[in-house]
Every structure is written in C-alpha cells, then in structure tokens.
Amino acid sequence: MLFLKVLFPVLIVIVLSYILSKYRKVDPFNLSVLSMYILSPALILRAFDMYGDFLIKNFLLVSIHLTVQTIVMFLISRSIASILKFSNRSTYSLILLSFLPNTGNIGIPVTEFYLGTKASSFATLVLVVTSIITQTYGVYLASRGVHSSGDSLKDLKNSLKNVLTLPLIYTVLLGTLLTILGVKLPFFLKEPVYWLGFSALVMGLVQLGVILSKTKIELIPVKFVIIALLLKLIVSPCIAFLIGNLLGFRGLELKVITLQYAMPSALYCSILSSYFNLIPRTVGISVFFSTIIGFASLYGLIELLQILPD
C-alpha cells in the first residue's frame, strides 16, 4: 500500500513525461525557467506561509546537518576513489554523485505523499539549503575535477553570482521577514501562490522524465556506477540519519532529513559534468540508474522509517 500511496503517483508522472518526450519535442530548458522563476518561489512562499516558525527554528540545524553530511560524504568518496585509483575527473564526479541529492524533483513530492504538507515544507527548507551548496560548492568541485589552474576561485565567484541572480534566496528572505512580522499572505494572493507551489511538485517530476528520456544508455562503466549507487542510495541516508540523531532531530524531522539524502543523484550532477567536461557520459548513466533503482531503495527506506514515531 505504501508503494501505491507514495511512490506510484511520482513514478507514473515521470514515466508519462518520459514517453511524451520520446515522441514529441519537449524543451527541458523552458520547463526549468518556469520552475526556477515562478513555481519554486511559490513553493517556498507556501511553505513559509503555512509553517514559517517551524522552518526558521530548524534552519540553522538543517544548515549544520548539510555541512557535516557534505564533509563526511566527501571524505568517504575521496577515500574510495583513492583506493580504486580513479582518475581526477572520476574522483570528483563520484564526489558530486554521492552528495548532491535530487531533493527538488523527487524529494518534495515523495515527502508530500508520504508524510503530508508540514513534512514537505520541511523538505522545501532542505531543498533551499542544498540548492545553495549545489550552486557554489558543487561548481567548485566540478572545476577542481578538470585541474583548472587558477580558475577554481573564479568559478566559485561566478556560481555565487548565479545564486544571487536567482529568486531563491530573495524568496527565502521574504518568507522569513513575513514570518517574523507575523504577516500571512492575503486571500487574493494565497490561492494562486498555493496553486503554483503545488504545481512545482508536478513540474519537477515532468522535468525529470523529460531529461531522463534524453539520456543515451551505451556501454556501462559497471564499477563506477555501482559504487556511485551504493554511496548515494545506501551510505548517504545512513550518514544523514546518524547526523540527524546527533543534532537532535526526532520524529517527523528525522524522517524527512533521512529521506531527502536517500534521493537519487541530482540531475545537476550531469549538467555540471557536461559543462566542465568531467566524464559526462558516465555521470549521465549513473544519474539515470540512480533514479531508476532509487525507487526500490526509497520503498525499502520508507518501510524502515515506519518504525519511527512521527
């Protein structure tokens, strides 16, 4: 029943979008623009309007959790890559795949179906924090992977500039300000914002299906892909659960934080890999299989999380 309730609705949207994109020309870039500039900000505002005090209370702990999670996954991935004598490009690709979760496209919809609106609002907070680290540290790692001499700092500065040109941070600041002032969205704005926010959940799944349909599956680098899958789908949620416990997360928050880091590798890994010419084909294949196999691992994790009290 949990599969039908939580994962099947998510899976069916991805599959239908995948099939449509195979037979009709669908531009993922335009979908991304719509999501980035309208739908995602609405989702963030919806979260703050509903559970602003709860989100502000947990912001610092979520940021600390992500920082520790990122460091631990970096050390584990780097150590494994060193033992297996991976190239520099493969090493940094593995690090990206292991620590960047697909919290946007899959994480929030799965959480909404599984644990409800309050939980998905907390997942939105995780998305905001991971998006900032993705756009900065993720870009820095990718640039390091190609031996960019003297360019890493420039790449990091450019990524920070990109973050500042997107509405994400400003929407968070607006939501925080409205919460502190005790201001709720007026009725004539509340409904459209809530509609657009919920549409962001569906659009993320549509984007995922479209992008996966454009991934070419050729010769599979088995060893690399298996290690990347194990790190992202097994090791990452275990680390997230342990760190969450140490930081004092319990019940709903612990379930959400664990679930978010159990998500498949982010599509952004493939984008970064292509842009910096790391090992784009291998990374794309890894993201594809991470997404497909991720549904099985997510189902297993959801069943285990049922043991925890809400």
C-alpha positions as a Markdown table, in Angstrom:
| # | Residue | x | y | z |
|---|---|---|---|---|
| 1 | Met | 0.0 | 0.0 | 0.0 |
| 2 | Leu | 2.8 | 2.4 | 0.8 |
| 3 | Phe | 4.2 | 2.0 | -2.7 |
| 4 | Leu | 0.9 | 2.8 | -4.3 |
| 5 | Lys | 0.3 | 5.7 | -2.0 |
| 6 | Val | 3.8 | 7.3 | -2.0 |
| 7 | Leu | 5.9 | 6.2 | -5.0 |
| 8 | Phe | 3.4 | 5.1 | -7.7 |
| 9 | Pro | 2.0 | 8.7 | -8.2 |
| 10 | Val | 5.5 | 10.0 | -8.5 |
| 11 | Leu | 6.6 | 7.2 | -10.9 |
| 12 | Ile | 3.6 | 7.5 | -13.2 |
| 13 | Val | 4.2 | 11.2 | -13.8 |
| 14 | Ile | 7.9 | 10.6 | -14.6 |
| 15 | Val | 7.1 | 7.7 | -16.9 |
| 16 | Leu | 4.3 | 9.6 | -18.8 |
| 17 | Ser | 6.7 | 12.6 | -19.3 |
| 18 | Tyr | 9.5 | 10.2 | -20.4 |
| 19 | Ile | 7.2 | 8.6 | -23.0 |
| 20 | Leu | 5.9 | 12.0 | -24.2 |
| 21 | Ser | 9.4 | 13.4 | -24.6 |
| 22 | Lys | 10.4 | 10.4 | -26.7 |
| 23 | Tyr | 7.7 | 11.1 | -29.3 |
| 24 | Arg | 7.3 | 14.8 | -29.1 |
| 25 | Lys | 9.8 | 17.7 | -28.8 |
| 26 | Val | 9.7 | 19.0 | -25.3 |
| 27 | Asp | 12.3 | 21.6 | -24.3 |
| 28 | Pro | 13.6 | 20.9 | -20.7 |
| 29 | Phe | 15.2 | 24.4 | -20.6 |
| 30 | Asn | 11.9 | 26.2 | -20.8 |
| 31 | Leu | 10.4 | 23.9 | -18.2 |
| 32 | Ser | 13.4 | 24.8 | -15.9 |
| 33 | Val | 12.9 | 28.5 | -16.4 |
| 34 | Leu | 9.2 | 28.2 | -15.5 |
| 35 | Ser | 10.1 | 26.2 | -12.4 |
| 36 | Met | 13.0 | 28.3 | -11.3 |
| 37 | Tyr | 11.4 | 31.7 | -11.6 |
| 38 | Ile | 7.7 | 31.1 | -10.8 |
| 39 | Leu | 6.9 | 27.7 | -9.4 |
| 40 | Ser | 9.8 | 27.1 | -7.0 |
| 41 | Pro | 9.4 | 30.6 | -5.4 |
| 42 | Ala | 5.7 | 29.9 | -5.0 |
| 43 | Leu | 6.5 | 26.6 | -3.3 |
| 44 | Ile | 8.9 | 28.3 | -0.9 |
| 45 | Leu | 6.3 | 31.1 | -0.1 |
| 46 | Arg | 3.7 | 28.4 | 0.5 |
| 47 | Ala | 6.0 | 26.6 | 2.9 |
| 48 | Phe | 6.7 | 29.8 | 4.9 |
| 49 | Asp | 3.1 | 30.9 | 4.9 |
| 50 | Met | 2.0 | 27.5 | 6.4 |
| 51 | Tyr | 4.9 | 26.7 | 8.7 |
| 52 | Gly | 7.2 | 29.7 | 8.9 |
| 53 | Asp | 8.0 | 29.5 | 12.6 |
| 54 | Phe | 8.8 | 25.8 | 12.2 |
| 55 | Leu | 11.2 | 26.4 | 9.3 |
| 56 | Ile | 13.0 | 29.3 | 10.9 |
| 57 | Lys | 13.5 | 27.3 | 14.0 |
| 58 | Asn | 15.2 | 24.5 | 12.1 |
| 59 | Phe | 17.1 | 26.5 | 9.5 |
| 60 | Leu | 20.4 | 26.5 | 11.4 |
| 61 | Leu | 20.3 | 22.8 | 12.3 |
| 62 | Val | 19.5 | 21.9 | 8.7 |
| 63 | Ser | 22.5 | 24.0 | 7.5 |
| 64 | Ile | 24.8 | 22.3 | 10.1 |
| 65 | His | 23.5 | 18.9 | 9.0 |
| 66 | Leu | 24.2 | 19.6 | 5.4 |
| 67 | Thr | 27.7 | 20.9 | 6.1 |
| 68 | Val | 28.6 | 17.8 | 8.1 |
| 69 | Gln | 26.9 | 15.5 | 5.6 |
| 70 | Thr | 28.9 | 17.1 | 2.8 |
| 71 | Ile | 32.2 | 16.8 | 4.6 |
| 72 | Val | 31.6 | 13.1 | 5.6 |
| 73 | Met | 30.5 | 12.1 | 2.1 |
| 74 | Phe | 33.5 | 13.9 | 0.6 |
| 75 | Leu | 35.9 | 12.0 | 2.8 |
| 76 | Ile | 34.3 | 8.6 | 2.1 |
| 77 | Ser | 34.0 | 9.2 | -1.7 |
| 78 | Arg | 37.6 | 10.6 | -1.9 |
| 79 | Ser | 39.0 | 7.6 | 0.1 |
| 80 | Ile | 37.2 | 5.0 | -2.1 |
| 81 | Ala | 38.3 | 6.7 | -5.3 |
| 82 | Ser | 41.9 | 6.8 | -4.0 |
| 83 | Ile | 41.9 | 3.1 | -3.1 |
| 84 | Leu | 40.5 | 2.2 | -6.5 |
| 85 | Lys | 42.9 | 4.6 | -8.2 |
| 86 | Phe | 40.3 | 6.6 | -10.0 |
| 87 | Ser | 41.4 | 9.5 | -12.3 |
| 88 | Asn | 40.9 | 13.0 | -11.0 |
| 89 | Arg | 37.9 | 13.5 | -13.2 |
| 90 | Ser | 36.3 | 10.3 | -12.0 |
| 91 | Thr | 37.1 | 11.1 | -8.4 |
| 92 | Tyr | 35.3 | 14.5 | -8.4 |
| 93 | Ser | 32.4 | 13.1 | -10.4 |
| 94 | Leu | 32.0 | 10.4 | -7.8 |
| 95 | Ile | 32.0 | 13.0 | -5.0 |
| 96 | Leu | 29.3 | 15.0 | -6.8 |
| 97 | Leu | 27.1 | 12.0 | -7.4 |
| 98 | Ser | 27.4 | 10.9 | -3.7 |
| 99 | Phe | 26.5 | 14.1 | -2.0 |
| 100 | Leu | 24.1 | 16.0 | -4.3 |
| 101 | Pro | 20.6 | 14.7 | -3.8 |
| 102 | Asn | 17.6 | 15.2 | -6.1 |
| 103 | Thr | 15.6 | 16.9 | -3.3 |
| 104 | Gly | 13.7 | 19.1 | -5.8 |
| 105 | Asn | 12.3 | 16.8 | -8.5 |
| 106 | Ile | 11.6 | 13.7 | -6.3 |
| 107 | Gly | 12.3 | 14.6 | -2.7 |
| 108 | Ile | 9.5 | 17.0 | -2.1 |
| 109 | Pro | 6.7 | 15.1 | -4.0 |
| 110 | Val | 7.6 | 11.8 | -2.2 |
| 111 | Thr | 7.6 | 13.6 | 1.1 |
| 112 | Glu | 4.3 | 15.3 | 0.4 |
| 113 | Phe | 2.6 | 12.0 | -0.5 |
| 114 | Tyr | 4.2 | 10.1 | 2.4 |
| 115 | Leu | 4.2 | 12.5 | 5.4 |
| 116 | Gly | 2.0 | 15.4 | 4.4 |
| 117 | Thr | 2.3 | 19.2 | 3.9 |
| 118 | Lys | 4.2 | 20.0 | 7.0 |
| 119 | Ala | 6.8 | 17.5 | 6.1 |
| 120 | Ser | 7.1 | 18.7 | 2.5 |
| 121 | Ser | 7.5 | 22.2 | 3.8 |
| 122 | Phe | 10.5 | 21.0 | 5.9 |
| 123 | Ala | 11.7 | 19.2 | 2.8 |
| 124 | Thr | 11.5 | 22.6 | 1.0 |
| 125 | Leu | 13.8 | 24.1 | 3.6 |
| 126 | Val | 16.3 | 21.2 | 2.9 |
| 127 | Leu | 15.9 | 22.0 | -0.8 |
| 128 | Val | 16.8 | 25.6 | -0.3 |
| 129 | Val | 19.9 | 24.8 | 1.7 |
| 130 | Thr | 21.0 | 22.1 | -0.7 |
| 131 | Ser | 20.4 | 24.4 | -3.7 |
| 132 | Ile | 22.8 | 27.0 | -2.3 |
| 133 | Ile | 25.5 | 24.4 | -1.7 |
| 134 | Thr | 24.9 | 22.9 | -5.1 |
| 135 | Gln | 25.3 | 26.1 | -6.9 |
| 136 | Thr | 28.5 | 27.0 | -5.1 |
| 137 | Tyr | 30.4 | 24.1 | -3.7 |
| 138 | Gly | 29.1 | 21.8 | -6.4 |
| 139 | Val | 30.5 | 24.1 | -9.1 |
| 140 | Tyr | 33.8 | 24.4 | -7.2 |
| 141 | Leu | 34.2 | 20.6 | -7.0 |
| 142 | Ala | 33.4 | 20.2 | -10.7 |
| 143 | Ser | 36.0 | 22.8 | -11.7 |
| 144 | Arg | 38.6 | 21.1 | -9.4 |
| 145 | Gly | 38.0 | 17.9 | -11.3 |
| 146 | Val | 39.5 | 19.2 | -14.5 |
| 147 | His | 42.7 | 20.6 | -13.0 |
| 148 | Ser | 41.6 | 24.2 | -13.6 |
| 149 | Ser | 44.7 | 26.1 | -12.5 |
| 150 | Gly | 43.8 | 29.4 | -11.0 |
| 151 | Asp | 40.2 | 29.1 | -12.2 |
| 152 | Ser | 38.6 | 27.4 | -9.2 |
| 153 | Leu | 38.1 | 30.7 | -7.3 |
| 154 | Lys | 36.7 | 32.4 | -10.4 |
| 155 | Asp | 34.3 | 29.5 | -10.9 |
| 156 | Leu | 33.2 | 29.8 | -7.3 |
| 157 | Lys | 32.7 | 33.5 | -7.6 |
| 158 | Asn | 30.7 | 33.0 | -10.8 |
| 159 | Ser | 28.5 | 30.4 | -9.1 |
| 160 | Leu | 27.9 | 32.8 | -6.2 |
| 161 | Lys | 26.8 | 35.4 | -8.7 |
| 162 | Asn | 24.4 | 33.0 | -10.3 |
| 163 | Val | 22.9 | 32.2 | -6.9 |
| 164 | Leu | 22.3 | 36.0 | -6.3 |
| 165 | Thr | 20.6 | 36.4 | -9.7 |
| 166 | Leu | 18.1 | 33.7 | -9.0 |
| 167 | Pro | 14.9 | 34.4 | -6.9 |
| 168 | Leu | 15.6 | 31.5 | -4.5 |
| 169 | Ile | 17.5 | 33.5 | -1.8 |
| 170 | Tyr | 15.2 | 36.5 | -2.0 |
| 171 | Thr | 12.1 | 34.4 | -1.7 |
| 172 | Val | 13.5 | 32.8 | 1.5 |
| 173 | Leu | 14.3 | 36.2 | 2.9 |
| 174 | Leu | 10.8 | 37.4 | 2.0 |
| 175 | Gly | 9.2 | 34.4 | 3.6 |
| 176 | Thr | 11.4 | 34.8 | 6.7 |
| 177 | Leu | 10.5 | 38.5 | 7.0 |
| 178 | Leu | 6.8 | 37.8 | 6.7 |
| 179 | Thr | 7.0 | 35.1 | 9.4 |
| 180 | Ile | 8.9 | 37.3 | 11.8 |
| 181 | Leu | 6.4 | 40.1 | 11.3 |
| 182 | Gly | 3.5 | 37.7 | 11.7 |
| 183 | Val | 2.1 | 38.6 | 8.2 |
| 184 | Lys | 0.1 | 35.9 | 6.3 |
| 185 | Leu | -0.5 | 36.1 | 2.5 |
| 186 | Pro | -3.7 | 38.0 | 1.8 |
| 187 | Phe | -6.6 | 35.9 | 0.4 |
| 188 | Phe | -6.2 | 37.2 | -3.1 |
| 189 | Leu | -2.5 | 36.1 | -3.2 |
| 190 | Lys | -2.8 | 32.9 | -1.1 |
| 191 | Glu | -4.7 | 30.8 | -3.5 |
| 192 | Pro | -2.6 | 31.5 | -6.7 |
| 193 | Val | 0.6 | 31.1 | -4.6 |
| 194 | Tyr | -0.6 | 27.8 | -3.2 |
| 195 | Trp | -1.7 | 26.5 | -6.7 |
| 196 | Leu | 1.7 | 27.4 | -8.2 |
| 197 | Gly | 3.5 | 25.9 | -5.3 |
| 198 | Phe | 1.7 | 22.6 | -5.7 |
| 199 | Ser | 2.3 | 22.8 | -9.5 |
| 200 | Ala | 6.1 | 22.9 | -8.7 |
| 201 | Leu | 5.9 | 19.4 | -7.3 |
| 202 | Val | 4.4 | 18.1 | -10.5 |
| 203 | Met | 6.6 | 20.1 | -12.8 |
| 204 | Gly | 9.7 | 18.7 | -11.1 |
| 205 | Leu | 8.6 | 15.2 | -11.9 |
| 206 | Val | 7.8 | 16.2 | -15.5 |
| 207 | Gln | 11.3 | 17.8 | -15.9 |
| 208 | Leu | 12.9 | 14.6 | -14.6 |
| 209 | Gly | 11.0 | 12.4 | -17.1 |
| 210 | Val | 11.9 | 14.7 | -20.0 |
| 211 | Ile | 15.6 | 14.9 | -19.1 |
| 212 | Leu | 15.9 | 11.1 | -18.5 |
| 213 | Ser | 14.4 | 10.5 | -21.9 |
| 214 | Lys | 17.4 | 12.3 | -23.4 |
| 215 | Thr | 20.0 | 10.2 | -21.6 |
| 216 | Lys | 21.7 | 7.8 | -24.0 |
| 217 | Ile | 22.5 | 4.4 | -22.4 |
| 218 | Glu | 25.6 | 3.0 | -24.0 |
| 219 | Leu | 28.4 | 0.8 | -22.5 |
| 220 | Ile | 28.0 | 1.0 | -18.8 |
| 221 | Pro | 31.1 | 1.6 | -16.6 |
| 222 | Val | 29.9 | -1.0 | -14.1 |
| 223 | Lys | 32.4 | -0.5 | -11.2 |
| 224 | Phe | 31.9 | 3.3 | -11.1 |
| 225 | Val | 28.1 | 3.2 | -11.4 |
| 226 | Ile | 27.8 | 0.5 | -8.7 |
| 227 | Ile | 29.9 | 2.5 | -6.3 |
| 228 | Ala | 28.1 | 5.7 | -7.0 |
| 229 | Leu | 24.7 | 3.9 | -6.4 |
| 230 | Leu | 25.8 | 2.4 | -3.1 |
| 231 | Leu | 27.2 | 5.7 | -1.9 |
| 232 | Lys | 24.1 | 7.7 | -2.8 |
| 233 | Leu | 21.3 | 5.3 | -2.1 |
| 234 | Ile | 22.7 | 3.4 | 0.9 |
| 235 | Val | 25.6 | 5.2 | 2.6 |
| 236 | Ser | 24.2 | 8.7 | 2.3 |
| 237 | Pro | 20.8 | 8.1 | 4.1 |
| 238 | Cys | 22.6 | 6.1 | 6.8 |
| 239 | Ile | 25.0 | 9.0 | 7.4 |
| 240 | Ala | 22.1 | 11.5 | 7.3 |
| 241 | Phe | 20.2 | 9.5 | 9.9 |
| 242 | Leu | 23.2 | 9.3 | 12.3 |
| 243 | Ile | 24.0 | 13.0 | 11.9 |
| 244 | Gly | 20.3 | 13.9 | 12.4 |
| 245 | Asn | 20.2 | 11.9 | 15.6 |
| 246 | Leu | 23.3 | 13.6 | 16.9 |
| 247 | Leu | 21.8 | 17.1 | 16.1 |
| 248 | Gly | 18.6 | 16.2 | 18.0 |
| 249 | Phe | 16.2 | 15.7 | 15.1 |
| 250 | Arg | 13.4 | 13.3 | 16.0 |
| 251 | Gly | 10.2 | 12.1 | 14.6 |
| 252 | Leu | 8.9 | 13.9 | 11.5 |
| 253 | Glu | 12.1 | 16.0 | 11.1 |
| 254 | Leu | 14.4 | 12.9 | 11.3 |
| 255 | Lys | 12.3 | 11.0 | 8.8 |
| 256 | Val | 12.4 | 13.9 | 6.3 |
| 257 | Ile | 16.1 | 14.7 | 6.6 |
| 258 | Thr | 16.9 | 11.0 | 6.2 |
| 259 | Leu | 14.6 | 10.6 | 3.2 |
| 260 | Gln | 16.0 | 13.7 | 1.4 |
| 261 | Tyr | 19.5 | 12.4 | 1.4 |
| 262 | Ala | 18.3 | 9.0 | 0.2 |
| 263 | Met | 17.1 | 10.6 | -3.0 |
| 264 | Pro | 18.8 | 9.6 | -6.3 |
| 265 | Ser | 21.7 | 11.7 | -7.5 |
| 266 | Ala | 20.7 | 15.1 | -8.7 |
| 267 | Leu | 20.3 | 15.9 | -12.4 |
| 268 | Tyr | 22.6 | 18.9 | -11.7 |
| 269 | Cys | 25.5 | 16.4 | -11.4 |
| 270 | Ser | 25.0 | 15.6 | -15.1 |
| 271 | Ile | 24.8 | 19.3 | -16.0 |
| 272 | Leu | 28.0 | 20.1 | -14.1 |
| 273 | Ser | 29.8 | 17.2 | -15.6 |
| 274 | Ser | 28.9 | 18.2 | -19.1 |
| 275 | Tyr | 29.8 | 21.9 | -18.5 |
| 276 | Phe | 33.2 | 21.1 | -17.1 |
| 277 | Asn | 33.8 | 18.1 | -19.3 |
| 278 | Leu | 34.5 | 15.7 | -16.4 |
| 279 | Ile | 33.1 | 12.3 | -17.5 |
| 280 | Pro | 29.6 | 13.4 | -18.7 |
| 281 | Arg | 28.5 | 10.1 | -20.3 |
| 282 | Thr | 29.4 | 8.1 | -17.2 |
| 283 | Val | 27.8 | 10.6 | -14.9 |
| 284 | Gly | 24.6 | 10.8 | -17.0 |
| 285 | Ile | 24.3 | 7.0 | -17.0 |
| 286 | Ser | 24.9 | 7.0 | -13.2 |
| 287 | Val | 22.1 | 9.6 | -12.6 |
| 288 | Phe | 19.8 | 7.5 | -14.9 |
| 289 | Phe | 20.3 | 4.3 | -13.0 |
| 290 | Ser | 20.3 | 6.1 | -9.6 |
| 291 | Thr | 16.8 | 7.4 | -10.4 |
| 292 | Ile | 15.5 | 4.0 | -11.6 |
| 293 | Ile | 16.9 | 1.9 | -8.8 |
| 294 | Gly | 16.3 | 4.7 | -6.3 |
| 295 | Phe | 12.6 | 3.9 | -6.3 |
| 296 | Ala | 13.3 | 0.4 | -4.9 |
| 297 | Ser | 15.7 | 1.7 | -2.3 |
| 298 | Leu | 13.3 | 4.5 | -1.3 |
| 299 | Tyr | 10.5 | 2.0 | -0.8 |
| 300 | Gly | 12.7 | -0.1 | 1.5 |
| 301 | Leu | 13.7 | 3.0 | 3.4 |
| 302 | Ile | 10.1 | 4.2 | 3.8 |
| 303 | Glu | 9.1 | 0.8 | 5.2 |
| 304 | Leu | 12.0 | 1.1 | 7.7 |
| 305 | Leu | 11.0 | 4.7 | 8.7 |
| 306 | Gln | 7.6 | 3.4 | 9.6 |
| 307 | Ile | 9.2 | 2.1 | 12.8 |
| 308 | Leu | 10.0 | 5.7 | 14.0 |
| 309 | Pro | 7.3 | 7.6 | 15.7 |
| 310 | Asp | 6.1 | 10.8 | 14.0 |
